[in-house]
């Protein structure tokens, strides 16, 4: 991450569902984008349970300058929202309806719950892609966007036999960009005396190496 830059993270937590025509369940996807130009800079992806996700996610959020983070709160994502909120500033976490907040009054519920608003979220993503507000560099992310469509029943979803976890994380990034609080203060987790070293320091020194089945990628 670049000093002084803001980053946005979208987190789609796996629910363990197996899409029609697939043998593998859905995956947890965490996408990191630079706020100023919407460029994808990193990804964490794999069959990661909600319990195992919390600490690596906190490391990533702190490492990227205290990123503004949107976590989908459906199903197992609720557990991640609760646990992350215990250890990370709420001022840097998306809360319910933040994109509509104009008076600074925030809802107490952390995270974004996808439901009937799915079509709105997909529409925002499509608009951001069309006008190049958001840019992807990861092959898997791009491929899942190519196999995402509107079904004959009118539902935005992956084509049969395909996954849409990266697409879900992408629209959460777009929501983060739309709701980003421009009065967000710089994030300074380091202590002058070296005590209470944050997770990103431990990560940078080699701790927190992904276990088998996880993958992290960085693009710049």
NUDRENMI-627837 format. One record per atom (N, C-alpha, C, O): residue in three letters; y, x, z. Coordinates in steps of 0.2 Angstrom, whole numbers, padded with zeros to 4 digits, always signed. Example, Ala and Ser with C-alpha at 12.3 -4.5 7.8 and 13.67 -1.06 7.14 Angstrom:
BEGIN
ALA-0028+0066+0039ALA-0022+0062+0039ALA-0016+0066+0039ALA-0017+0071+0042SER-0011+0064+0035SER-0005+0068+0036SER+0000+0064+0039SER+0006+0067+0040
This chain:
BEGIN
UNK-0006+0004+0000UNK+0000+0000+0000UNK+0006+0004+0000UNK+0006+0010+0003UNK+0012+0002-0003UNK+0018+0005-0003UNK+0022+0003+0003UNK+0022-0003+0005UNK+0026+0008+0006UNK+0030+0007+0012UNK+0035+0002+0010UNK+0039+0003+0004UNK+0037-0003+0014UNK+0042-0008+0012UNK+0040-0013+0008UNK+0044-0018+0007UNK+0034-0013+0005UNK+0032-0019+0000UNK+0028-0024+0005UNK+0025-0023+0010UNK+0029-0030+0002UNK+0026-0036+0005UNK+0019-0037+0001UNK+0019-0037-0005UNK+0014-0040+0005UNK+0008-0041+0001UNK+0005-0048+0003UNK+0007-0050+0009UNK+0002-0052-0001UNK-0001-0058+0000UNK-0008-0058+0000UNK-0011-0055-0005UNK-0012-0061+0005UNK-0019-0061+0004UNK-0022-0068+0004UNK-0019-0072+0008UNK-0027-0070+0000UNK-0030-0076+0000UNK-0037-0075+0002UNK-0041-0071-0001UNK-0040-0079+0006UNK-0046-0079+0009UNK-0050-0085+0008UNK-0049-0090+0011UNK-0056-0085+0004UNK-0060-0090+0003UNK-0067-0088+0007UNK-0070-0084+0005UNK-0068-0092+0012UNK-0074-0090+0016UNK-0080-0094+0013UNK-0080-0100+0012UNK-0086-0090+0013UNK-0092-0093+0010UNK-0095-0099+0015UNK-0094-0098+0021UNK-0097-0104+0011UNK-0100-0110+0015UNK-0108-0110+0015UNK-0111-0114+0018UNK-0110-0105+0011UNK-0118-0105+0010UNK-0121-0110+0005UNK-0127-0110+0005UNK-0116-0113+0001UNK-0119-0117-0004UNK-0121-0114-0010UNK-0119-0108-0012UNK-0126-0117-0013UNK-0129-0114-0020UNK-0127-0119-0025UNK-0130-0124-0026UNK-0123-0116-0030UNK-0121-0120-0036UNK-0127-0122-0040UNK-0132-0119-0040UNK-0126-0128-0043UNK-0131-0130-0048UNK-0133-0124-0053UNK-0128-0122-0056UNK-0139-0123-0054UNK-0141-0118-0059UNK-0140-0111-0057UNK-0142-0106-0061UNK-0139-0110-0050UNK-0138-0103-0047UNK-0144-0102-0042UNK-0146-0107-0039UNK-0146-0096-0041UNK-0150-0094-0036UNK-0147-0091-0030UNK-0150-0091-0024UNK-0141-0089-0031UNK-0137-0086-0025UNK-0132-0090-0022UNK-0129-0094-0026UNK-0131-0090-0016UNK-0126-0095-0013UNK-0119-0092-0014UNK-0118-0086-0017UNK-0114-0096-0013UNK-0107-0094-0014UNK-0105-0088-0010UNK-0109-0086-0005UNK-0100-0084-0011UNK-0098-0078-0008UNK-0091-0079-0005UNK-0087-0083-0007UNK-0090-0074+0000UNK-0083-0074+0003UNK-0079-0069-0001UNK-0082-0064-0003UNK-0073-0071-0003UNK-0069-0067-0007UNK-0062-0067-0004UNK-0059-0072-0002UNK-0060-0061-0003UNK-0053-0059-0001UNK-0049-0055-0006UNK-0051-0050-0008UNK-0044-0058-0009UNK-0040-0055-0014UNK-0033-0053-0011UNK-0030-0057-0007UNK-0031-0047-0013UNK-0024-0044-0010UNK-0019-0044-0016UNK-0021-0040-0021UNK-0013-0046-0016UNK-0009-0046-0022UNK-0002-0044-0019UNK+0000-0045-0013UNK+0002-0040-0023UNK+0008-0038-0021UNK+0013-0044-0022UNK+0013-0047-0027UNK+0017-0045-0017UNK+0022-0051-0017UNK+0027-0050-0023UNK+0029-0055-0026UNK+0030-0044-0024UNK+0036-0044-0028UNK+0034-0045-0036UNK+0038-0048-0039UNK+0028-0044-0038UNK+0026-0045-0045UNK+0019-0049-0046UNK+0017-0050-0051UNK+0016-0050-0040UNK+0010-0054-0041UNK+0004-0050-0043UNK-0002-0053-0045UNK+0004-0044-0043UNK-0001-0039-0046UNK-0007-0039-0041UNK-0006-0037-0035UNK-0013-0040-0043UNK-0019-0039-0039UNK-0020-0031-0037UNK-0020-0027-0042UNK-0020-0030-0031UNK-0021-0023-0029UNK-0028-0021-0025UNK-0029-0015-0025UNK-0031-0026-0022UNK-0037-0025-0019UNK-0042-0031-0018UNK-0039-0037-0019UNK-0048-0030-0017UNK-0053-0036-0016UNK-0058-0034-0011UNK-0060-0028-0011UNK-0060-0039-0007UNK-0066-0038-0003UNK-0070-0044-0005UNK-0068-0050-0005UNK-0077-0043-0006UNK-0081-0048-0009UNK-0088-0047-0007UNK-0091-0041-0007UNK-0092-0052-0005UNK-0099-0051-0004UNK-0102-0057+0001UNK-0098-0062+0002UNK-0108-0057+0002UNK-0111-0062+0006UNK-0110-0060+0014UNK-0114-0057+0017UNK-0104-0062+0016UNK-0101-0060+0022UNK-0100-0066+0027UNK-0097-0071+0025UNK-0104-0067+0032UNK-0103-0072+0037UNK-0096-0073+0040UNK-0093-0068+0040UNK-0095-0078+0043UNK-0088-0079+0046UNK-0087-0074+0052UNK-0082-0072+0053UNK-0093-0073+0056UNK-0092-0069+0061UNK-0091-0062+0059UNK-0087-0058+0062UNK-0095-0059+0054UNK-0094-0052+0052UNK-0087-0051+0048UNK-0085-0046+0047UNK-0084-0057+0046UNK-0078-0056+0041UNK-0072-0054+0046UNK-0067-0051+0043UNK-0071-0057+0052UNK-0065-0056+0055UNK-0062-0049+0056UNK-0057-0048+0054UNK-0066-0045+0059UNK-0064-0038+0060UNK-0062-0034+0053UNK-0056-0031+0053UNK-0066-0034+0048UNK-0064-0031+0042UNK-0057-0034+0039UNK-0053-0031+0036UNK-0057-0041+0039UNK-0051-0045+0037UNK-0045-0042+0041UNK-0040-0041+0038UNK-0045-0042+0047UNK-0039-0040+0051UNK-0037-0033+0049UNK-0031-0031+0049UNK-0042-0028+0048UNK-0041-0021+0046UNK-0037-0022+0039UNK-0032-0018+0038UNK-0039-0026+0034UNK-0036-0026+0028UNK-0029-0029+0029UNK-0024-0027+0025UNK-0028-0034+0033UNK-0021-0037+0034UNK-0016-0032+0037UNK-0011-0032+0034UNK-0019-0029+0042UNK-0014-0024+0045UNK-0013-0018+0040UNK-0007-0015+0039UNK-0018-0016+0036UNK-0017-0010+0032UNK-0012-0012+0026UNK-0008-0007+0024UNK-0012-0018+0024UNK-0007-0020+0019UNK-0001-0022+0022UNK+0002-0028+0020UNK+0002-0018+0026UNK+0009-0019+0029UNK+0009-0026+0033UNK+0015-0029+0033UNK+0004-0028+0036UNK+0005-0034+0039UNK+0005-0040+0035UNK+0010-0044+0035UNK+0001-0041+0030UNK+0001-0045+0024UNK+0002-0053+0027UNK-0001-0055+0032UNK+0005-0056+0023UNK+0006-0064+0023UNK-0001-0066+0021UNK-0003-0065+0015UNK-0005-0070+0025UNK-0012-0072+0024UNK-0013-0079+0024UNK-0011-0083+0028UNK-0016-0082+0019UNK-0018-0089+0018UNK-0026-0089+0018UNK-0029-0086+0014UNK-0029-0092+0024UNK-0036-0093+0025UNK-0038-0100+0023UNK-0035-0105+0026UNK-0043-0101+0019UNK-0045-0108+0018UNK-0049-0110+0025UNK-0054-0107+0027UNK-0047-0116+0027UNK-0050-0118+0034UNK-0055-0123+0033UNK-0058-0126+0038UNK-0058-0124+0027UNK-0064-0129+0027UNK-0070-0126+0030UNK-0071-0120+0030UNK-0074-0130+0033UNK-0081-0128+0035UNK-0080-0121+0040UNK-0077-0121+0045UNK-0084-0116+0038UNK-0084-0110+0042UNK-0078-0106+0042UNK-0077-0102+0046UNK-0073-0108+0037UNK-0067-0105+0037UNK-0063-0106+0043UNK-0058-0102+0045UNK-0064-0112+0047UNK-0060-0114+0053UNK-0061-0109+0058UNK-0057-0107+0062UNK-0068-0106+0059UNK-0069-0101+0064UNK-0065-0095+0062UNK-0062-0092+0067UNK-0065-0093+0056UNK-0061-0087+0054UNK-0053-0088+0056UNK-0050-0083+0059UNK-0051-0094+0055UNK-0044-0095+0056UNK-0042-0094+0064UNK-0038-0091+0066UNK-0047-0097+0068UNK-0046-0097+0075UNK-0046-0090+0078UNK-0042-0088+0082UNK-0051-0086+0076UNK-0052-0079+0078UNK-0047-0074+0076UNK-0044-0070+0080UNK-0045-0075+0070UNK-0039-0071+0067UNK-0033-0072+0071UNK-0029-0068+0072UNK-0031-0079+0072UNK-0025-0081+0075UNK-0025-0078+0082UNK-0019-0077+0085UNK-0030-0076+0085UNK-0030-0073+0092UNK-0028-0066+0092UNK-0026-0064+0097UNK-0028-0063+0086UNK-0027-0055+0086UNK-0022-0053+0081UNK-0020-0048+0081UNK-0019-0058+0077UNK-0014-0057+0072UNK-0008-0061+0073UNK-0009-0067+0075UNK-0002-0059+0072UNK+0004-0063+0073UNK+0004-0069+0069UNK+0003-0069+0063UNK+0005-0075+0072UNK+0005-0081+0068UNK+0011-0082+0063UNK+0010-0085+0058UNK+0016-0078+0064UNK+0021-0078+0060UNK+0019-0075+0053UNK+0023-0075+0048UNK+0013-0072+0053UNK+0011-0069+0046UNK+0005-0072+0044UNK+0001-0070+0039UNK+0003-0078+0047UNK-0002-0083+0044UNK+0000-0089+0042UNK+0005-0092+0045UNK-0002-0091+0036UNK+0000-0098+0033UNK-0003-0103+0038UNK-0009-0103+0040UNK+0002-0108+0040UNK+0000-0114+0044UNK+0001-0120+0039UNK+0004-0120+0034UNK-0003-0125+0041UNK-0003-0132+0037UNK+0004-0134+0035UNK+0009-0134+0039UNK+0005-0135+0028UNK+0011-0137+0025UNK+0017-0133+0025UNK+0022-0135+0025UNK+0015-0126+0026UNK+0021-0121+0026UNK+0025-0121+0020UNK+0031-0120+0020UNK+0022-0123+0014UNK+0025-0123+0008UNK+0031-0128+0007UNK+0035-0128+0003UNK+0030-0133+0012UNK+0035-0139+0012UNK+0040-0138+0017UNK+0044-0143+0018UNK+0039-0133+0021UNK+0044-0132+0027UNK+0050-0130+0025UNK+0051-0125+0022UNK+0056-0134+0027UNK+0062-0132+0025UNK+0067-0131+0032UNK+0072-0128+0031UNK+0064-0133+0037UNK+0068-0132+0043UNK+0065-0127+0049UNK+0068-0127+0054UNK+0060-0124+0047UNK+0058-0119+0051UNK+0053-0121+0056UNK+0051-0118+0061UNK+0051-0128+0056UNK+0047-0130+0061UNK+0039-0130+0058UNK+0038-0133+0053UNK+0035-0126+0061UNK+0029-0125+0059UNK+0023-0129+0062UNK+0024-0130+0068UNK+0018-0131+0058UNK+0012-0134+0061UNK+0008-0129+0065UNK+0008-0123+0064UNK+0005-0132+0070UNK+0001-0127+0074UNK-0006-0125+0071UNK-0009-0121+0073UNK-0008-0129+0066UNK-0015-0128+0063UNK-0014-0122+0058UNK-0011-0123+0053UNK-0018-0117+0059UNK-0018-0111+0055UNK-0023-0112+0049UNK-0028-0115+0050UNK-0021-0110+0043UNK-0025-0111+0037UNK-0024-0117+0032UNK-0020-0121+0034UNK-0027-0117+0027UNK-0026-0122+0022UNK-0033-0125+0020UNK-0038-0122+0019UNK-0032-0132+0021UNK-0039-0136+0020UNK-0039-0139+0013UNK-0034-0143+0012UNK-0043-0137+0009UNK-0044-0139+0002UNK-0047-0146+0002UNK-0053-0147+0005UNK-0044-0151-0001UNK-0047-0158-0002UNK-0045-0161-0008UNK-0046-0159-0013UNK-0041-0167-0007UNK-0038-0170-0012UNK-0032-0166-0015UNK-0030-0168-0021UNK-0030-0161-0012UNK-0025-0157-0014UNK-0027-0151-0019UNK-0023-0147-0022UNK-0034-0151-0020UNK-0037-0146-0025UNK-0034-0146-0032UNK-0032-0140-0034UNK-0032-0152-0035UNK-0029-0152-0041UNK-0022-0149-0041UNK-0020-0145-0046UNK-0019-0150-0036UNK-0012-0147-0035UNK-0012-0139-0035UNK-0009-0136-0038UNK-0017-0137-0031UNK-0018-0130-0030UNK-0020-0127-0037UNK-0018-0121-0038UNK-0025-0130-0040UNK-0027-0127-0047UNK-0021-0127-0052UNK-0020-0123-0056UNK-0017-0133-0052UNK-0011-0133-0056UNK-0006-0127-0055UNK-0003-0125-0060UNK-0005-0126-0049UNK-0001-0120-0047UNK-0003-0114-0050UNK+0000-0110-0052UNK-0010-0113-0049UNK-0013-0107-0051UNK-0012-0106-0059UNK-0010-0101-0061UNK-0014-0111-0062UNK-0013-0111-0070UNK-0006-0110-0072UNK-0005-0106-0077UNK-0001-0113-0068UNK+0006-0111-0070UNK+0008-0104-0069UNK+0011-0101-0073UNK+0005-0101-0063UNK+0007-0094-0062UNK+0004-0089-0067UNK+0007-0084-0068UNK-0002-0091-0069UNK-0006-0087-0074UNK-0002-0088-0081UNK-0001-0083-0084UNK+0000-0094-0083UNK+0004-0095-0089UNK+0010-0091-0089UNK+0012-0088-0094UNK+0014-0091-0084UNK+0021-0087-0084UNK+0020-0080-0081UNK+0025-0077-0080UNK+0014-0078-0080UNK+0013-0071-0078UNK+0016-0069-0071UNK+0018-0064-0070UNK+0016-0075-0067UNK+0018-0073-0060UNK+0013-0070-0056UNK+0014-0066-0051UNK+0007-0071-0058UNK+0001-0068-0055UNK-0003-0064-0060UNK-0004-0066-0066UNK-0006-0058-0058UNK-0010-0054-0063UNK-0016-0051-0060UNK-0016-0049-0054UNK-0022-0052-0063UNK-0028-0049-0061UNK-0030-0043-0064UNK-0029-0042-0070UNK-0034-0039-0060UNK-0036-0033-0063UNK-0044-0032-0062UNK-0047-0028-0065UNK-0047-0037-0058UNK-0054-0036-0057UNK-0058-0040-0062UNK-0056-0046-0063UNK-0063-0037-0065UNK-0067-0041-0070UNK-0071-0047-0067UNK-0071-0052-0071UNK-0073-0047-0061UNK-0077-0053-0059UNK-0072-0059-0058UNK-0073-0064-0059UNK-0066-0057-0055UNK-0061-0062-0054UNK-0059-0065-0061UNK-0058-0072-0061UNK-0058-0061-0066UNK-0056-0064-0073UNK-0062-0068-0076UNK-0060-0073-0078UNK-0068-0066-0075UNK-0074-0069-0077UNK-0074-0076-0074UNK-0076-0081-0078UNK-0073-0077-0068UNK-0074-0083-0065UNK-0068-0088-0067UNK-0069-0094-0067UNK-0062-0086-0068UNK-0057-0090-0071UNK-0059-0092-0078UNK-0057-0098-0080UNK-0062-0088-0082UNK-0064-0090-0089UNK-0070-0096-0089UNK-0070-0100-0093UNK-0074-0096-0083UNK-0079-0101-0083UNK-0077-0107-0078UNK-0081-0111-0076UNK-0071-0108-0077UNK-0068-0113-0073UNK-0065-0119-0077UNK-0061-0117-0082UNK-0067-0125-0076UNK-0064-0130-0081UNK-0063-0137-0077UNK-0065-0137-0071UNK-0061-0141-0081UNK-0060-0148-0078UNK-0066-0152-0081UNK-0067-0153-0087UNK-0071-0154-0076UNK-0077-0158-0078UNK-0075-0165-0081UNK-0070-0167-0081UNK-0081-0168-0084UNK-0080-0174-0087UNK-0078-0179-0082UNK-0075-0184-0084UNK-0079-0178-0076UNK-0077-0183-0071UNK-0070-0182-0068UNK-0067-0185-0064UNK-0067-0176-0071UNK-0060-0175-0070UNK-0059-0170-0064UNK-0053-0169-0061UNK-0064-0167-0061UNK-0064-0163-0056UNK-0063-0155-0058UNK-0067-0153-0062UNK-0058-0152-0055UNK-0058-0144-0057UNK-0063-0141-0053UNK-0064-0141-0047UNK-0068-0137-0057UNK-0073-0134-0054UNK-0076-0129-0059UNK-0074-0129-0065UNK-0081-0125-0056UNK-0084-0120-0060UNK-0089-0124-0065UNK-0092-0129-0064UNK-0090-0121-0071UNK-0095-0123-0076UNK-0102-0123-0073UNK-0103-0119-0068UNK-0107-0127-0075UNK-0114-0127-0072UNK-0117-0120-0072UNK-0116-0116-0077UNK-0120-0117-0067UNK-0123-0111-0066UNK-0118-0105-0065UNK-0119-0099-0065UNK-0111-0107-0063UNK-0106-0102-0062UNK-0103-0103-0055UNK-0104-0108-0052UNK-0100-0098-0053UNK-0096-0098-0046UNK-0089-0099-0047UNK-0086-0097-0052UNK-0085-0101-0042UNK-0078-0101-0042UNK-0075-0099-0036UNK-0069-0100-0035UNK-0078-0094-0032UNK-0076-0092-0026UNK-0069-0087-0027UNK-0065-0088-0023UNK-0069-0084-0033UNK-0063-0080-0034UNK-0057-0084-0036UNK-0052-0082-0035UNK-0059-0089-0040UNK-0054-0094-0042UNK-0051-0097-0035UNK-0044-0098-0035UNK-0055-0099-0031UNK-0052-0102-0024UNK-0048-0097-0021UNK-0042-0099-0018UNK-0050-0091-0020UNK-0046-0086-0017UNK-0039-0085-0021UNK-0034-0083-0018UNK-0039-0086-0027UNK-0033-0085-0032UNK-0028-0090-0030UNK-0022-0089-0030UNK-0031-0096-0030UNK-0026-0102-0028UNK-0023-0101-0021UNK-0017-0104-0020UNK-0027-0098-0017UNK-0024-0097-0010UNK-0019-0091-0010UNK-0014-0092-0007UNK-0019-0086-0015UNK-0014-0081-0016UNK-0008-0085-0018UNK-0002-0083-0016UNK-0009-0089-0023UNK-0003-0093-0026UNK+0001-0097-0021UNK+0007-0097-0021UNK-0003-0100-0017UNK+0000-0104-0011UNK+0004-0099-0007UNK+0009-0101-0004UNK+0001-0093-0005UNK+0004-0089-0001UNK+0011-0086-0004UNK+0016-0085-0001UNK+0011-0085-0011UNK+0017-0083-0014UNK+0022-0089-0014UNK+0028-0087-0013UNK+0020-0095-0014UNK+0024-0101-0014UNK+0027-0102-0007UNK+0033-0105-0007UNK+0023-0100-0002UNK+0026-0102+0005UNK+0028-0096+0009UNK+0030-0096+0014UNK+0028-0090+0005UNK+0030-0084+0008UNK+0037-0084+0012UNK+0042-0086+0009UNK+0037-0082+0018UNK+0043-0083+0022UNK+0048-0077+0021UNK+0046-0071+0023UNK+0053-0077+0017UNK+0057-0072+0015UNK+0061-0068+0021UNK+0064-0063+0020UNK+0061-0072+0027UNK+0064-0068+0033UNK+0059-0065+0037UNK+0060-0063+0043UNK+0053-0063+0034UNK+0047-0060+0037UNK+0050-0053+0039UNK+0052-0049+0035UNK+0049-0051+0046UNK+0051-0045+0048UNK+0046-0039+0046UNK+0040-0041+0045UNK+0048-0033+0045UNK+0043-0027+0044UNK+0038-0027+0049UNK+0039-0029+0055UNK+0032-0025+0048UNK+0027-0025+0052UNK+0026-0017+0055UNK+0025-0013+0051UNK+0026-0016+0061UNK+0026-0010+0064UNK+0020-0009+0069UNK+0022-0010+0075UNK+0014-0008+0068UNK+0009-0009+0073UNK+0008-0002+0076UNK+0005-0002+0082UNK+0011+0003+0074UNK+0009+0010+0077UNK+0013+0011+0083UNK+0019+0009+0084UNK+0010+0014+0088UNK+0014+0016+0094UNK+0016+0023+0094UNK+0012+0028+0092UNK+0022+0025+0097UNK+0024+0032+0096UNK+0020+0037+0100UNK+0019+0042+0098UNK+0017+0034+0106UNK+0013+0039+0110UNK+0006+0040+0107UNK+0002+0043+0110UNK+0004+0036+0102UNK-0003+0036+0099UNK-0008+0032+0102UNK-0013+0032+0101UNK-0005+0028+0107UNK-0010+0023+0111UNK-0010+0017+0107UNK-0006+0015+0103UNK-0016+0013+0108UNK-0017+0006+0105UNK-0017+0007+0097UNK-0013+0003+0094UNK-0020+0012+0095UNK-0020+0013+0088UNK-0023+0007+0084UNK-0028+0004+0086UNK-0019+0004+0079UNK-0022-0002+0076UNK-0028-0001+0072UNK-0030+0004+0071UNK-0030-0007+0069UNK-0037-0007+0065UNK-0036-0003+0059UNK-0040+0000+0057UNK-0030-0003+0056UNK-0029+0000+0049UNK-0029+0008+0050UNK-0031+0012+0046UNK-0027+0010+0056UNK-0028+0018+0058UNK-0035+0019+0058UNK-0038+0024+0055UNK-0039+0015+0062UNK-0046+0017+0062UNK-0050+0016+0056UNK-0054+0020+0054UNK-0047+0012+0052UNK-0050+0011+0045UNK-0049+0017+0041UNK-0053+0019+0037UNK-0042+0019+0041UNK-0040+0025+0037UNK-0044+0031+0039UNK-0045+0036+0035UNK-0046+0032+0045UNK-0050+0038+0048UNK-0057+0037+0046UNK-0061+0042+0048UNK-0059+0032+0043UNK-0066+0031+0041UNK-0070+0026+0045UNK-0076+0025+0043UNK-0067+0023+0050UNK-0071+0018+0053UNK-0071+0012+0049UNK-0067+0011+0044UNK-0075+0007+0051UNK-0075+0001+0047UNK-0078+0001+0040UNK-0076-0003+0036UNK-0082+0006+0039UNK-0085+0006+0032UNK-0090+0000+0031UNK-0094-0002+0035UNK-0089-0003+0025UNK-0093-0009+0024UNK-0100-0008+0024UNK-0103-0003+0022UNK-0104-0013+0027UNK-0111-0013+0028UNK-0114-0015+0021UNK-0110-0017+0016UNK-0120-0014+0020UNK-0124-0016+0014UNK-0123-0023+0012UNK-0123-0027+0016UNK-0121-0024+0006UNK-0120-0031+0004UNK-0112-0033+0003UNK-0111-0038+0001UNK-0108-0028+0006UNK-0101-0029+0005UNK-0098-0025+0000UNK-0101-0019-0001UNK-0092-0026-0003UNK-0089-0022-0007UNK-0082-0022-0006UNK-0079-0028-0005UNK-0078-0017-0007UNK-0071-0016-0007UNK-0069-0013-0013UNK-0071-0008-0015UNK-0063-0015-0016UNK-0061-0012-0022UNK-0053-0011-0021UNK-0050-0016-0018UNK-0050-0006-0023UNK-0043-0005-0023UNK-0041-0003-0030UNK-0044+0001-0033UNK-0035-0006-0032UNK-0033-0005-0039UNK-0026-0001-0039UNK-0023+0000-0044UNK-0023+0000-0033UNK-0017+0004-0033UNK-0012+0001-0028UNK-0006+0003-0027
